[in-house]
């Protein structure tokens, strides 16, 4: 089984914010996290330098854990967040 598929098995929710601009990138991410249970994992696909800087930083400030931030082709990045305690 490819590594990508094994990784997706641990993801509870997916969010694509590649078409969004700040501040909507984190607004959409926060709304997704708000609908999740503590400990669940959200995978976020994003595009651009600003979301790469701001979304992980803001999520951490709000008590969530950054599990992974991977640069992908075409200026995309994949972020995995674990929702913090309620």
PyMOL Python script that loads the backbone (N, CA, C, O; Angstrom):
from pymol import cmd

cmd.read_pdbstr("""\
ATOM      1  N   UNK A   1       0.863  -1.192   0.000  1.00  0.00           N
ATOM      2  CA  UNK A   1       0.000   0.000   0.000  1.00  0.00           C
ATOM      3  C   UNK A   1       0.893   1.233   0.000  1.00  0.00           C
ATOM      4  O   UNK A   1       1.823   1.307   0.804  1.00  0.00           O
ATOM      5  N   UNK A   2       0.640   2.211  -0.883  1.00  0.00           N
ATOM      6  CA  UNK A   2       1.473   3.411  -0.931  1.00  0.00           C
ATOM      7  C   UNK A   2       1.399   4.196   0.380  1.00  0.00           C
ATOM      8  O   UNK A   2       0.393   4.150   1.089  1.00  0.00           O
ATOM      9  N   UNK A   3       2.481   4.918   0.690  1.00  0.00           N
ATOM     10  CA  UNK A   3       2.555   5.720   1.913  1.00  0.00           C
ATOM     11  C   UNK A   3       1.382   6.690   2.013  1.00  0.00           C
ATOM     12  O   UNK A   3       0.820   6.863   3.095  1.00  0.00           O
ATOM     13  N   UNK A   4       1.005   7.321   0.908  1.00  0.00           N
ATOM     14  CA  UNK A   4      -0.087   8.306   0.908  1.00  0.00           C
ATOM     15  C   UNK A   4      -1.382   7.692   1.441  1.00  0.00           C
ATOM     16  O   UNK A   4      -2.088   8.328   2.224  1.00  0.00           O
ATOM     17  N   UNK A   5      -1.699   6.479   1.032  1.00  0.00           N
ATOM     18  CA  UNK A   5      -2.927   5.841   1.483  1.00  0.00           C
ATOM     19  C   UNK A   5      -2.862   5.505   2.967  1.00  0.00           C
ATOM     20  O   UNK A   5      -3.850   5.685   3.679  1.00  0.00           O
ATOM     21  N   UNK A   6      -1.721   5.021   3.446  1.00  0.00           N
ATOM     22  CA  UNK A   6      -1.604   4.714   4.873  1.00  0.00           C
ATOM     23  C   UNK A   6      -1.798   5.972   5.698  1.00  0.00           C
ATOM     24  O   UNK A   6      -2.446   5.929   6.744  1.00  0.00           O
ATOM     25  N   UNK A   7      -1.244   7.101   5.244  1.00  0.00           N
ATOM     26  CA  UNK A   7      -1.372   8.345   5.977  1.00  0.00           C
ATOM     27  C   UNK A   7      -2.833   8.785   6.029  1.00  0.00           C
ATOM     28  O   UNK A   7      -3.295   9.239   7.076  1.00  0.00           O
ATOM     29  N   UNK A   8      -3.564   8.664   4.932  1.00  0.00           N
ATOM     30  CA  UNK A   8      -4.953   9.093   4.892  1.00  0.00           C
ATOM     31  C   UNK A   8      -5.827   8.287   5.846  1.00  0.00           C
ATOM     32  O   UNK A   8      -6.864   8.782   6.290  1.00  0.00           O
ATOM     33  N   UNK A   9      -5.434   7.061   6.171  1.00  0.00           N
ATOM     34  CA  UNK A   9      -6.227   6.256   7.089  1.00  0.00           C
ATOM     35  C   UNK A   9      -6.318   6.899   8.463  1.00  0.00           C
ATOM     36  O   UNK A   9      -7.274   6.648   9.196  1.00  0.00           O
ATOM     37  N   UNK A  10      -5.349   7.717   8.823  1.00  0.00           N
ATOM     38  CA  UNK A  10      -5.351   8.344  10.143  1.00  0.00           C
ATOM     39  C   UNK A  10      -6.047   9.703  10.134  1.00  0.00           C
ATOM     40  O   UNK A  10      -6.129  10.359  11.172  1.00  0.00           O
ATOM     41  N   UNK A  11      -6.544  10.132   8.986  1.00  0.00           N
ATOM     42  CA  UNK A  11      -7.191  11.438   8.856  1.00  0.00           C
ATOM     43  C   UNK A  11      -8.702  11.259   8.997  1.00  0.00           C
ATOM     44  O   UNK A  11      -9.307  10.418   8.333  1.00  0.00           O
ATOM     45  N   UNK A  12      -9.297  12.068   9.874  1.00  0.00           N
ATOM     46  CA  UNK A  12     -10.741  11.976  10.101  1.00  0.00           C
ATOM     47  C   UNK A  12     -11.534  12.877   9.163  1.00  0.00           C
ATOM     48  O   UNK A  12     -12.647  12.533   8.767  1.00  0.00           O
ATOM     49  N   UNK A  13     -10.970  14.022   8.805  1.00  0.00           N
ATOM     50  CA  UNK A  13     -11.662  14.986   7.944  1.00  0.00           C
ATOM     51  C   UNK A  13     -10.665  15.632   6.988  1.00  0.00           C
ATOM     52  O   UNK A  13      -9.491  15.801   7.319  1.00  0.00           O
ATOM     53  N   UNK A  14     -11.150  15.992   5.792  1.00  0.00           N
ATOM     54  CA  UNK A  14     -10.329  16.663   4.782  1.00  0.00           C
ATOM     55  C   UNK A  14     -10.939  18.030   4.484  1.00  0.00           C
ATOM     56  O   UNK A  14     -12.159  18.195   4.506  1.00  0.00           O
ATOM     57  N   UNK A  15     -10.074  19.009   4.206  1.00  0.00           N
ATOM     58  CA  UNK A  15     -10.519  20.348   3.857  1.00  0.00           C
ATOM     59  C   UNK A  15      -9.604  20.896   2.771  1.00  0.00           C
ATOM     60  O   UNK A  15      -8.381  20.853   2.905  1.00  0.00           O
ATOM     61  N   UNK A  16     -10.189  21.408   1.703  1.00  0.00           N
ATOM     62  CA  UNK A  16      -9.427  22.013   0.608  1.00  0.00           C
ATOM     63  C   UNK A  16      -9.685  23.514   0.637  1.00  0.00           C
ATOM     64  O   UNK A  16     -10.797  23.964   0.357  1.00  0.00           O
ATOM     65  N   UNK A  17      -8.649  24.292   0.979  1.00  0.00           N
ATOM     66  CA  UNK A  17      -8.777  25.756   1.023  1.00  0.00           C
ATOM     67  C   UNK A  17      -7.877  26.405  -0.033  1.00  0.00           C
ATOM     68  O   UNK A  17      -7.470  27.558   0.114  1.00  0.00           O
ATOM     69  N   UNK A  18      -7.573  25.661  -1.090  1.00  0.00           N
ATOM     70  CA  UNK A  18      -6.668  26.182  -2.117  1.00  0.00           C
ATOM     71  C   UNK A  18      -7.251  27.373  -2.864  1.00  0.00           C
ATOM     72  O   UNK A  18      -6.499  28.181  -3.409  1.00  0.00           O
ATOM     73  N   UNK A  19      -8.564  27.499  -2.901  1.00  0.00           N
ATOM     74  CA  UNK A  19      -9.189  28.619  -3.614  1.00  0.00           C
ATOM     75  C   UNK A  19      -9.454  29.813  -2.697  1.00  0.00           C
ATOM     76  O   UNK A  19      -9.924  30.853  -3.158  1.00  0.00           O
ATOM     77  N   UNK A  20      -9.156  29.673  -1.402  1.00  0.00           N
ATOM     78  CA  UNK A  20      -9.439  30.732  -0.431  1.00  0.00           C
ATOM     79  C   UNK A  20      -8.237  31.648  -0.239  1.00  0.00           C
ATOM     80  O   UNK A  20      -7.098  31.267  -0.507  1.00  0.00           O
ATOM     81  N   UNK A  21      -8.513  32.866   0.232  1.00  0.00           N
ATOM     82  CA  UNK A  21      -7.449  33.799   0.607  1.00  0.00           C
ATOM     83  C   UNK A  21      -7.626  34.148   2.082  1.00  0.00           C
ATOM     84  O   UNK A  21      -8.711  33.997   2.643  1.00  0.00           O
ATOM     85  N   UNK A  22      -6.545  34.614   2.698  1.00  0.00           N
ATOM     86  CA  UNK A  22      -6.611  35.030   4.106  1.00  0.00           C
ATOM     87  C   UNK A  22      -7.537  36.231   4.218  1.00  0.00           C
ATOM     88  O   UNK A  22      -7.497  37.096   3.344  1.00  0.00           O
ATOM     89  N   UNK A  23      -8.360  36.326   5.238  1.00  0.00           N
ATOM     90  CA  UNK A  23      -8.385  35.484   6.429  1.00  0.00           C
ATOM     91  C   UNK A  23      -9.305  34.270   6.301  1.00  0.00           C
ATOM     92  O   UNK A  23      -9.444  33.512   7.261  1.00  0.00           O
ATOM     93  N   UNK A  24      -9.931  34.067   5.150  1.00  0.00           N
ATOM     94  CA  UNK A  24     -10.877  32.955   5.004  1.00  0.00           C
ATOM     95  C   UNK A  24     -10.192  31.590   5.118  1.00  0.00           C
ATOM     96  O   UNK A  24     -10.848  30.598   5.437  1.00  0.00           O
ATOM     97  N   UNK A  25      -8.889  31.529   4.863  1.00  0.00           N
ATOM     98  CA  UNK A  25      -8.203  30.243   4.973  1.00  0.00           C
ATOM     99  C   UNK A  25      -8.324  29.705   6.398  1.00  0.00           C
ATOM    100  O   UNK A  25      -8.638  28.531   6.594  1.00  0.00           O
ATOM    101  N   UNK A  26      -8.076  30.564   7.396  1.00  0.00           N
ATOM    102  CA  UNK A  26      -8.196  30.047   8.755  1.00  0.00           C
ATOM    103  C   UNK A  26      -9.646  29.993   9.216  1.00  0.00           C
ATOM    104  O   UNK A  26      -9.994  29.129  10.021  1.00  0.00           O
ATOM    105  N   UNK A  27     -10.487  30.875   8.740  1.00  0.00           N
ATOM    106  CA  UNK A  27     -11.910  30.819   9.115  1.00  0.00           C
ATOM    107  C   UNK A  27     -12.483  29.458   8.726  1.00  0.00           C
ATOM    108  O   UNK A  27     -13.160  28.817   9.530  1.00  0.00           O
ATOM    109  N   UNK A  28     -12.217  29.020   7.511  1.00  0.00           N
ATOM    110  CA  UNK A  28     -12.726  27.713   7.061  1.00  0.00           C
ATOM    111  C   UNK A  28     -12.101  26.572   7.858  1.00  0.00           C
ATOM    112  O   UNK A  28     -12.770  25.594   8.194  1.00  0.00           O
ATOM    113  N   UNK A  29     -10.794  26.711   8.160  1.00  0.00           N
ATOM    114  CA  UNK A  29     -10.112  25.683   8.955  1.00  0.00           C
ATOM    115  C   UNK A  29     -10.707  25.624  10.355  1.00  0.00           C
ATOM    116  O   UNK A  29     -10.961  24.538  10.876  1.00  0.00           O
ATOM    117  N   UNK A  30     -10.927  26.774  10.963  1.00  0.00           N
ATOM    118  CA  UNK A  30     -11.486  26.799  12.319  1.00  0.00           C
ATOM    119  C   UNK A  30     -12.899  26.211  12.350  1.00  0.00           C
ATOM    120  O   UNK A  30     -13.240  25.466  13.269  1.00  0.00           O
ATOM    121  N   UNK A  31     -13.716  26.540  11.358  1.00  0.00           N
ATOM    122  CA  UNK A  31     -15.063  25.971  11.307  1.00  0.00           C
ATOM    123  C   UNK A  31     -15.011  24.445  11.222  1.00  0.00           C
ATOM    124  O   UNK A  31     -15.796  23.748  11.866  1.00  0.00           O
ATOM    125  N   UNK A  32     -14.075  23.940  10.421  1.00  0.00           N
ATOM    126  CA  UNK A  32     -13.932  22.477  10.308  1.00  0.00           C
ATOM    127  C   UNK A  32     -13.504  21.882  11.644  1.00  0.00           C
ATOM    128  O   UNK A  32     -14.045  20.859  12.064  1.00  0.00           O
ATOM    129  N   UNK A  33     -12.536  22.510  12.320  1.00  0.00           N
ATOM    130  CA  UNK A  33     -12.072  22.020  13.615  1.00  0.00           C
ATOM    131  C   UNK A  33     -13.190  22.078  14.652  1.00  0.00           C
ATOM    132  O   UNK A  33     -13.317  21.177  15.481  1.00  0.00           O
ATOM    133  N   UNK A  34     -13.999  23.134  14.609  1.00  0.00           N
ATOM    134  CA  UNK A  34     -15.098  23.282  15.565  1.00  0.00           C
ATOM    135  C   UNK A  34     -16.105  22.140  15.467  1.00  0.00           C
ATOM    136  O   UNK A  34     -16.752  21.807  16.460  1.00  0.00           O
ATOM    137  N   UNK A  35     -16.248  21.535  14.290  1.00  0.00           N
ATOM    138  CA  UNK A  35     -17.212  20.444  14.079  1.00  0.00           C
ATOM    139  C   UNK A  35     -16.635  19.078  14.459  1.00  0.00           C
ATOM    140  O   UNK A  35     -17.341  18.071  14.409  1.00  0.00           O
ATOM    141  N   UNK A  36     -15.363  19.044  14.836  1.00  0.00           N
ATOM    142  CA  UNK A  36     -14.691  17.782  15.126  1.00  0.00           C
ATOM    143  C   UNK A  36     -14.631  17.518  16.631  1.00  0.00           C
ATOM    144  O   UNK A  36     -14.815  18.425  17.442  1.00  0.00           O
ATOM    145  N   UNK A  37     -14.373  16.266  16.984  1.00  0.00           N
ATOM    146  CA  UNK A  37     -14.162  15.885  18.382  1.00  0.00           C
ATOM    147  C   UNK A  37     -12.682  16.047  18.736  1.00  0.00           C
ATOM    148  O   UNK A  37     -11.826  15.900  17.863  1.00  0.00           O
ATOM    149  N   UNK A  38     -12.365  16.345  19.996  1.00  0.00           N
ATOM    150  CA  UNK A  38     -10.959  16.423  20.408  1.00  0.00           C
ATOM    151  C   UNK A  38     -10.213  15.145  20.038  1.00  0.00           C
ATOM    152  O   UNK A  38     -10.724  14.037  20.207  1.00  0.00           O
ATOM    153  N   UNK A  39      -9.002  15.320  19.534  1.00  0.00           N
ATOM    154  CA  UNK A  39      -8.170  14.182  19.149  1.00  0.00           C
ATOM    155  C   UNK A  39      -8.298  13.771  17.696  1.00  0.00           C
ATOM    156  O   UNK A  39      -7.450  13.042  17.181  1.00  0.00           O
ATOM    157  N   UNK A  40      -9.356  14.232  17.022  1.00  0.00           N
ATOM    158  CA  UNK A  40      -9.500  13.890  15.606  1.00  0.00           C
ATOM    159  C   UNK A  40      -8.487  14.685  14.775  1.00  0.00           C
ATOM    160  O   UNK A  40      -7.993  15.729  15.200  1.00  0.00           O
ATOM    161  N   UNK A  41      -8.196  14.162  13.582  1.00  0.00           N
ATOM    162  CA  UNK A  41      -7.194  14.761  12.703  1.00  0.00           C
ATOM    163  C   UNK A  41      -7.863  15.363  11.474  1.00  0.00           C
ATOM    164  O   UNK A  41      -8.694  14.734  10.819  1.00  0.00           O
ATOM    165  N   UNK A  42      -7.475  16.602  11.181  1.00  0.00           N
ATOM    166  CA  UNK A  42      -7.946  17.320   9.996  1.00  0.00           C
ATOM    167  C   UNK A  42      -6.783  17.479   9.039  1.00  0.00           C
ATOM    168  O   UNK A  42      -5.713  17.948   9.429  1.00  0.00           O
ATOM    169  N   UNK A  43      -6.985  17.091   7.787  1.00  0.00           N
ATOM    170  CA  UNK A  43      -5.983  17.315   6.749  1.00  0.00           C
ATOM    171  C   UNK A  43      -6.457  18.478   5.890  1.00  0.00           C
ATOM    172  O   UNK A  43      -7.571  18.467   5.366  1.00  0.00           O
ATOM    173  N   UNK A  44      -5.594  19.484   5.753  1.00  0.00           N
ATOM    174  CA  UNK A  44      -5.926  20.697   5.024  1.00  0.00           C
ATOM    175  C   UNK A  44      -4.996  20.819   3.820  1.00  0.00           C
ATOM    176  O   UNK A  44      -3.775  20.745   3.957  1.00  0.00           O
ATOM    177  N   UNK A  45      -5.582  21.007   2.645  1.00  0.00           N
ATOM    178  CA  UNK A  45      -4.810  21.271   1.439  1.00  0.00           C
ATOM    179  C   UNK A  45      -4.895  22.770   1.183  1.00  0.00           C
ATOM    180  O   UNK A  45      -5.989  23.325   1.080  1.00  0.00           O
ATOM    181  N   UNK A  46      -3.730  23.430   1.079  1.00  0.00           N
ATOM    182  CA  UNK A  46      -3.730  24.880   0.910  1.00  0.00           C
ATOM    183  C   UNK A  46      -2.705  25.293  -0.125  1.00  0.00           C
ATOM    184  O   UNK A  46      -1.842  24.513  -0.527  1.00  0.00           O
ATOM    185  N   UNK A  47      -2.825  26.551  -0.548  1.00  0.00           N
ATOM    186  CA  UNK A  47      -1.934  27.076  -1.581  1.00  0.00           C
ATOM    187  C   UNK A  47      -1.522  28.485  -1.205  1.00  0.00           C
ATOM    188  O   UNK A  47      -2.358  29.309  -0.833  1.00  0.00           O
ATOM    189  N   UNK A  48      -0.220  28.759  -1.304  1.00  0.00           N
ATOM    190  CA  UNK A  48       0.272  30.108  -1.056  1.00  0.00           C
ATOM    191  C   UNK A  48       1.061  30.217   0.230  1.00  0.00           C
ATOM    192  O   UNK A  48       0.885  29.427   1.158  1.00  0.00           O
ATOM    193  N   UNK A  49       1.932  31.207   0.270  1.00  0.00           N
ATOM    194  CA  UNK A  49       2.811  31.409   1.417  1.00  0.00           C
ATOM    195  C   UNK A  49       2.053  31.869   2.667  1.00  0.00           C
ATOM    196  O   UNK A  49       2.354  31.419   3.773  1.00  0.00           O
ATOM    197  N   UNK A  50       1.087  32.748   2.498  1.00  0.00           N
ATOM    198  CA  UNK A  50       0.372  33.292   3.659  1.00  0.00           C
ATOM    199  C   UNK A  50      -0.371  32.201   4.447  1.00  0.00           C
ATOM    200  O   UNK A  50      -0.221  32.137   5.667  1.00  0.00           O
ATOM    201  N   UNK A  51      -1.160  31.350   3.794  1.00  0.00           N
ATOM    202  CA  UNK A  51      -1.807  30.272   4.557  1.00  0.00           C
ATOM    203  C   UNK A  51      -0.797  29.323   5.197  1.00  0.00           C
ATOM    204  O   UNK A  51      -1.025  28.838   6.305  1.00  0.00           O
ATOM    205  N   UNK A  52       0.330  29.048   4.506  1.00  0.00           N
ATOM    206  CA  UNK A  52       1.353  28.161   5.065  1.00  0.00           C
ATOM    207  C   UNK A  52       1.918  28.707   6.369  1.00  0.00           C
ATOM    208  O   UNK A  52       2.248  27.943   7.276  1.00  0.00           O
ATOM    209  N   UNK A  53       2.028  30.012   6.463  1.00  0.00           N
ATOM    210  CA  UNK A  53       2.517  30.642   7.694  1.00  0.00           C
ATOM    211  C   UNK A  53       1.420  30.759   8.743  1.00  0.00           C
ATOM    212  O   UNK A  53       1.612  30.380   9.899  1.00  0.00           O
ATOM    213  N   UNK A  54       0.268  31.285   8.334  1.00  0.00           N
ATOM    214  CA  UNK A  54      -0.768  31.689   9.290  1.00  0.00           C
ATOM    215  C   UNK A  54      -1.649  30.567   9.822  1.00  0.00           C
ATOM    216  O   UNK A  54      -1.973  30.562  11.009  1.00  0.00           O
ATOM    217  N   UNK A  55      -2.043  29.623   8.987  1.00  0.00           N
ATOM    218  CA  UNK A  55      -2.967  28.578   9.446  1.00  0.00           C
ATOM    219  C   UNK A  55      -2.326  27.713  10.537  1.00  0.00           C
ATOM    220  O   UNK A  55      -2.960  27.507  11.572  1.00  0.00           O
ATOM    221  N   UNK A  56      -1.097  27.193  10.363  1.00  0.00           N
ATOM    222  CA  UNK A  56      -0.508  26.398  11.449  1.00  0.00           C
ATOM    223  C   UNK A  56      -0.282  27.225  12.726  1.00  0.00           C
ATOM    224  O   UNK A  56      -0.525  26.739  13.830  1.00  0.00           O
ATOM    225  N   UNK A  57       0.179  28.460  12.574  1.00  0.00           N
ATOM    226  CA  UNK A  57       0.442  29.314  13.733  1.00  0.00           C
ATOM    227  C   UNK A  57      -0.834  29.576  14.522  1.00  0.00           C
ATOM    228  O   UNK A  57      -0.853  29.437  15.745  1.00  0.00           O
ATOM    229  N   UNK A  58      -1.901  29.954  13.821  1.00  0.00           N
ATOM    230  CA  UNK A  58      -3.159  30.266  14.483  1.00  0.00           C
ATOM    231  C   UNK A  58      -3.774  29.014  15.115  1.00  0.00           C
ATOM    232  O   UNK A  58      -4.333  29.084  16.210  1.00  0.00           O
ATOM    233  N   UNK A  59      -3.675  27.881  14.439  1.00  0.00           N
ATOM    234  CA  UNK A  59      -4.205  26.636  14.999  1.00  0.00           C
ATOM    235  C   UNK A  59      -3.476  26.283  16.296  1.00  0.00           C
ATOM    236  O   UNK A  59      -4.103  25.864  17.269  1.00  0.00           O
ATOM    237  N   UNK A  60      -2.159  26.453  16.307  1.00  0.00           N
ATOM    238  CA  UNK A  60      -1.374  26.174  17.506  1.00  0.00           C
ATOM    239  C   UNK A  60      -1.772  27.122  18.636  1.00  0.00           C
ATOM    240  O   UNK A  60      -1.916  26.696  19.782  1.00  0.00           O
ATOM    241  N   UNK A  61      -1.949  28.392  18.319  1.00  0.00           N
ATOM    242  CA  UNK A  61      -2.359  29.375  19.324  1.00  0.00           C
ATOM    243  C   UNK A  61      -3.703  29.008  19.948  1.00  0.00           C
ATOM    244  O   UNK A  61      -3.966  29.348  21.101  1.00  0.00           O
ATOM    245  N   UNK A  62      -4.546  28.320  19.197  1.00  0.00           N
ATOM    246  CA  UNK A  62      -5.868  27.945  19.694  1.00  0.00           C
ATOM    247  C   UNK A  62      -5.887  26.563  20.345  1.00  0.00           C
ATOM    248  O   UNK A  62      -6.956  26.044  20.665  1.00  0.00           O
ATOM    249  N   UNK A  63      -4.716  25.969  20.542  1.00  0.00           N
ATOM    250  CA  UNK A  63      -4.633  24.718  21.281  1.00  0.00           C
ATOM    251  C   UNK A  63      -4.634  23.452  20.463  1.00  0.00           C
ATOM    252  O   UNK A  63      -4.748  22.360  21.019  1.00  0.00           O
ATOM    253  N   UNK A  64      -4.510  23.570  19.143  1.00  0.00           N
ATOM    254  CA  UNK A  64      -4.466  22.391  18.284  1.00  0.00           C
ATOM    255  C   UNK A  64      -3.006  22.045  17.989  1.00  0.00           C
ATOM    256  O   UNK A  64      -2.132  22.905  18.090  1.00  0.00           O
ATOM    257  N   UNK A  65      -2.744  20.794  17.627  1.00  0.00           N
ATOM    258  CA  UNK A  65      -1.383  20.342  17.362  1.00  0.00           C
ATOM    259  C   UNK A  65      -1.134  20.201  15.869  1.00  0.00           C
ATOM    260  O   UNK A  65      -1.944  19.612  15.154  1.00  0.00           O
ATOM    261  N   UNK A  66      -0.014  20.742  15.397  1.00  0.00           N
ATOM    262  CA  UNK A  66       0.416  20.551  14.016  1.00  0.00           C
ATOM    263  C   UNK A  66       1.164  19.231  13.965  1.00  0.00           C
ATOM    264  O   UNK A  66       2.205  19.071  14.602  1.00  0.00           O
ATOM    265  N   UNK A  67       0.629  18.288  13.202  1.00  0.00           N
ATOM    266  CA  UNK A  67       1.252  16.975  13.063  1.00  0.00           C
ATOM    267  C   UNK A  67       2.220  16.932  11.896  1.00  0.00           C
ATOM    268  O   UNK A  67       3.230  16.230  11.938  1.00  0.00           O
ATOM    269  N   UNK A  68       1.901  17.693  10.849  1.00  0.00           N
ATOM    270  CA  UNK A  68       2.709  17.621   9.628  1.00  0.00           C
ATOM    271  C   UNK A  68       2.389  18.813   8.739  1.00  0.00           C
ATOM    272  O   UNK A  68       1.237  19.235   8.631  1.00  0.00           O
ATOM    273  N   UNK A  69       3.415  19.344   8.111  1.00  0.00           N
ATOM    274  CA  UNK A  69       3.252  20.347   7.061  1.00  0.00           C
ATOM    275  C   UNK A  69       4.202  19.955   5.941  1.00  0.00           C
ATOM    276  O   UNK A  69       5.422  20.040   6.089  1.00  0.00           O
ATOM    277  N   UNK A  70       3.630  19.522   4.813  1.00  0.00           N
ATOM    278  CA  UNK A  70       4.419  18.999   3.702  1.00  0.00           C
ATOM    279  C   UNK A  70       4.195  19.857   2.472  1.00  0.00           C
ATOM    280  O   UNK A  70       3.058  20.135   2.091  1.00  0.00           O
ATOM    281  N   UNK A  71       5.300  20.277   1.852  1.00  0.00           N
ATOM    282  CA  UNK A  71       5.232  21.020   0.602  1.00  0.00           C
ATOM    283  C   UNK A  71       4.963  20.032  -0.532  1.00  0.00           C
ATOM    284  O   UNK A  71       5.609  18.988  -0.624  1.00  0.00           O
ATOM    285  N   UNK A  72       4.011  20.371  -1.389  1.00  0.00           N
ATOM    286  CA  UNK A  72       3.669  19.535  -2.541  1.00  0.00           C
ATOM    287  C   UNK A  72       3.990  20.294  -3.817  1.00  0.00           C
ATOM    288  O   UNK A  72       4.377  21.462  -3.767  1.00  0.00           O
ATOM    289  N   UNK A  73       3.833  19.646  -4.944  1.00  0.00           N
ATOM    290  CA  UNK A  73       4.083  20.289  -6.237  1.00  0.00           C
ATOM    291  C   UNK A  73       3.057  21.382  -6.507  1.00  0.00           C
ATOM    292  O   UNK A  73       1.949  21.348  -5.972  1.00  0.00           O
ATOM    293  N   UNK A  74       3.431  22.352  -7.341  1.00  0.00           N
ATOM    294  CA  UNK A  74       2.501  23.380  -7.781  1.00  0.00           C
ATOM    295  C   UNK A  74       2.174  24.426  -6.725  1.00  0.00           C
ATOM    296  O   UNK A  74       1.143  25.093  -6.812  1.00  0.00           O
ATOM    297  N   UNK A  75       3.047  24.577  -5.721  1.00  0.00           N
ATOM    298  CA  UNK A  75       2.806  25.577  -4.694  1.00  0.00           C
ATOM    299  C   UNK A  75       1.796  25.171  -3.646  1.00  0.00           C
ATOM    300  O   UNK A  75       1.354  26.007  -2.858  1.00  0.00           O
ATOM    301  N   UNK A  76       1.422  23.903  -3.620  1.00  0.00           N
ATOM    302  CA  UNK A  76       0.458  23.404  -2.646  1.00  0.00           C
ATOM    303  C   UNK A  76       1.175  22.914  -1.395  1.00  0.00           C
ATOM    304  O   UNK A  76       2.367  22.608  -1.426  1.00  0.00           O
ATOM    305  N   UNK A  77       0.447  22.846  -0.317  1.00  0.00           N
ATOM    306  CA  UNK A  77       0.965  22.279   0.926  1.00  0.00           C
ATOM    307  C   UNK A  77      -0.142  21.476   1.593  1.00  0.00           C
ATOM    308  O   UNK A  77      -1.325  21.798   1.477  1.00  0.00           O
ATOM    309  N   UNK A  78       0.271  20.417   2.299  1.00  0.00           N
ATOM    310  CA  UNK A  78      -0.668  19.581   3.049  1.00  0.00           C
ATOM    311  C   UNK A  78      -0.349  19.740   4.528  1.00  0.00           C
ATOM    312  O   UNK A  78       0.781  19.521   4.963  1.00  0.00           O
ATOM    313  N   UNK A  79      -1.355  20.121   5.281  1.00  0.00           N
ATOM    314  CA  UNK A  79      -1.222  20.332   6.717  1.00  0.00           C
ATOM    315  C   UNK A  79      -2.109  19.333   7.435  1.00  0.00           C
ATOM    316  O   UNK A  79      -3.269  19.153   7.064  1.00  0.00           O
ATOM    317  N   UNK A  80      -1.570  18.676   8.467  1.00  0.00           N
ATOM    318  CA  UNK A  80      -2.384  17.784   9.293  1.00  0.00           C
ATOM    319  C   UNK A  80      -2.404  18.347  10.706  1.00  0.00           C
ATOM    320  O   UNK A  80      -1.359  18.596  11.306  1.00  0.00           O
ATOM    321  N   UNK A  81      -3.608  18.543  11.225  1.00  0.00           N
ATOM    322  CA  UNK A  81      -3.820  19.105  12.561  1.00  0.00           C
ATOM    323  C   UNK A  81      -4.586  18.120  13.425  1.00  0.00           C
ATOM    324  O   UNK A  81      -5.515  17.464  12.953  1.00  0.00           O
ATOM    325  N   UNK A  82      -4.200  18.013  14.690  1.00  0.00           N
ATOM    326  CA  UNK A  82      -4.983  17.237  15.651  1.00  0.00           C
ATOM    327  C   UNK A  82      -5.739  18.227  16.527  1.00  0.00           C
ATOM    328  O   UNK A  82      -5.147  19.116  17.140  1.00  0.00           O
ATOM    329  N   UNK A  83      -7.057  18.057  16.574  1.00  0.00           N
ATOM    330  CA  UNK A  83      -7.874  18.971  17.369  1.00  0.00           C
ATOM    331  C   UNK A  83      -7.525  18.835  18.847  1.00  0.00           C
ATOM    332  O   UNK A  83      -7.430  17.732  19.385  1.00  0.00           O
ATOM    333  N   UNK A  84      -7.338  19.979  19.483  1.00  0.00           N
ATOM    334  CA  UNK A  84      -7.007  20.014  20.898  1.00  0.00           C
ATOM    335  C   UNK A  84      -8.211  19.745  21.769  1.00  0.00           C
ATOM    336  O   UNK A  84      -9.319  19.548  21.271  1.00  0.00           O
ATOM    337  N   UNK A  85      -7.991  19.735  23.085  1.00  0.00           N
ATOM    338  CA  UNK A  85      -9.098  19.510  24.013  1.00  0.00           C
ATOM    339  C   UNK A  85     -10.168  20.594  23.890  1.00  0.00           C
ATOM    340  O   UNK A  85      -9.874  21.734  23.531  1.00  0.00           O
ATOM    341  N   UNK A  86     -11.386  20.231  24.185  1.00  0.00           N
ATOM    342  CA  UNK A  86     -12.513  21.169  24.055  1.00  0.00           C
ATOM    343  C   UNK A  86     -12.383  22.333  25.002  1.00  0.00           C
ATOM    344  O   UNK A  86     -13.244  23.213  25.022  1.00  0.00           O
TER     345      UNK A  86
END
""", "prot")
cmd.dss("prot")
cmd.show_as("cartoon", "prot")
cmd.util.cbc("prot")
cmd.orient("prot")
